[in-house]
Amino acid sequence: MALSNKERLLIEDNLNAEYLCIRKYQQYAAMAQDQKLKQVFTDLAAKEQKHADTLKGMLAGSNINDQNIFGTYNSPQGDFSNVSQNLGFTDAQLLNDALSTEKHVSSSYNNAVLESADTNIRKQLQHIQKEEQDHAETLFSEMQSKGWYKMS
């Protein structure tokens, strides 16, 4: 599939966002106090990696070499929950930041969907956007279940 310049830029922007999410979720998994949240963040990082792989495949399909400086990263090894305590981060703050990130990423995909001319590209981006919305729902549900997101 040949990408327009606009589509290439949109895909590259979303790839950057995916790399940010991967890093953030791996770090948050290491920093979270709650074991369930550690797993939630680990699972989300893996799902974001699949999105990054899809976007890289879209670029490669148009013979665009991904030279992204954010693509390589050494994930944290071990438990850094003591670091988050020392820095004053709580699990509630980690979840809130992750939810804000997902809102931003979903919005970015919305723009990419609306500005893509190619039907196949648009469908792939819509699929990823739906999954980003599902990630936000997971984070929202975790916050709400702990009383950290009030609806009234």
Secondary structure, 3 states (H helix, E strand, C coil): CCCCHHHHHHHHHHHHHHHHHHHHHHHHHHHCCCHHHHHHHHHHHHHHHHHHHHHHHHHHHCCCCCCCCCCCCCCCCCCCHHHHHHHCCCHHHHHHHHHHHHHHHHHHHHHHHHCCCCHHHHHHHHHHHHHHHHHHHHHHHHHHHCCCCCCC
